[in-house]
Amino acid sequence: MSFRFQLRRLALCLLAVTMSACSPPPADKTEAAPGPVATPKPEKTPLPDTRVVMLGTGTPNADPTRSGPAVAVIARGKVYLVDAGAGIVRRAAAAKEAGVKELLMPALSRVFMTHLHSDHTIGLPDLMFSPWVLERTDPLTVVGPPGIAAMVGHLSQAYAEDIDIRLHGLEPSNKTGYRAIAEEVLPGVVYRGDGITVTAFAVAHGNWKHAYGYTFETDERRIVISGDTLPSNEVVAQCKGCDVLVHEVYSAEAFKNRPAEWQVYHSHFHTSTVELAEIAKRAKPKLLVLYHQLYWGSTDADLVREIRQAGYEGEVVSASDLGVY
């Protein structure tokens, strides 16, 4: 065998080895052919544990779609109410049916009152006694400005005969849930426990000597509720980039057509859309929620538009009853 022939055979062997090394391995005939790649479904963002439920967004006007002013703050399974407008207990029941499971009747046991105007307090006897009839055993704690103790005391006296019949008649009843404990407070921290701190702060509401807003703070969120107020620097200070600012409002455009005496009243007791835009620009809430809206023929969209036209660019919504934020 010639040297040249041996060299050629060696070269062919080397080429065969190289091609074998570079070639892909034979397909596994038992492996199924790949199908289309499934697109993962986006996960729903869970609601935060600390949230706001608008039980009533109304005013003294008899709007059948809006109950009187009342707000629930839910935190760590506990319920903290702000104000007790007309229809508060039934609105709480409606919110429970809509999915806010914490709003059981026994859970309606603590309320923070902003001031003593009738539209904010006319549901107080409902809150005192209806949940008791529906098996609340804890007394109702009513926190509010000076004057709230007298109101609670008078309401208890007004319903004394009802209480007596339910306690000593044939109706099954517990012997504690009818009681109401009033706590008159001044601005400052008014409640701390269960992972939440509640702070009352003073606001200006016409001739009222004592009118409050409230701040609810957990390790998760900070929620500020204005109550009825003129534009307030204290609201700005309490919010300071808060997660939710719930603020009363009236239409600045519709205000122009109000009678002169009502213009005097509203300009000394409440906040216009234009004024609220300035407050919100300074307070910088992540979400501005309008409530206690005075429309006078305008709409929710009009209120939002007026705030936008006044220069506020943040997220804003005009709330309806049972809205959750």
C-alpha positions, 0 to 999 in steps of 0.5 A: 500500500502506497504512502499516498494511499494511506495518507488519503485514507487517513484524511477521509477518516478524519473528515468522517469523525469531524462530520460526526462530531458536528452533526446534530444527534438523531431525533428521539422518535418517542418525543412529541413535537412541540405545540404552540407556546401558551401565553401565561394569563396575567394575575389579577392585582389583589385589592389592598387590605386597607381600602375605602368603601363609599357607603354614602356620598350624598348631601341633605338633597334627597337624591334616591341614588345617594345615601347620606355621607358615610365612609367605611375604612377597612383595615386588617379585617376591621371596620372603621366608619366615618359619619352616619348619614341616612341609610348607613346600615342598609348601605353596609349590607349592600356593600357586603352583598357586593363583596366587602365581606367585612361589613357584617352587622356585628362589625359596625361597632366604631364610628368617627364623626366629623361634625354634628350637621344633621346629614352626617348624624341622622343615621346615628340611631340606625347605627346604634340600634339596628346592628344590635337587633341583628346580633351585635353584642359590642357597644357602639363606640362613637368618637367625635368632637365636643357635643357628640356625648350629648347627642348620643345620650339624648338618642339613648333616652329617645329610644328608651322604650324600644330598648326596654321592650327588646331587653325585657319583652319576648324578643330574644336579645343580647343585653349589651349591644344597644349601648353606645359609648361616646368619646369626645376628642380634640385634634390629634391621635384618637385611636391606635390599635390593630395595626392602624392609627387614626388622627383627627384634624381640625378643618374650617366648616363655616360657623361650626366650632368643631369640625374634623377630618380624619387620617387612617394610616396602616403600614400599607396605606394612608387614607385622608377623609376631609369631612365638610370643609373649606379649602384647608392647609391641614388637609394638605399637611395630612395627605402629603402624597397619601394613597387616597384623599376623599374630599367634598366638593361643589361645582364651581360653574353651577355655583355661578347660577345659585341665589346670592344667599346660597353663594354666601353660605357655600363659599363659607362652608364648602370647597369648589372644584377650582379650589379643590384642584389647588388643594390636590396639586399641593397634597399630591394624593395617588387618588383623589375621590370626590364625595358629598358632591353638590351638582346643581345640575352638573354631572360627575363628568363635569366635576372631573372636567372642572378639576382638570381645567383648573390644572390638576393632572393626577388621578381623580374619580367622582364617587358613587355609593358602594364604590371601593378604592 
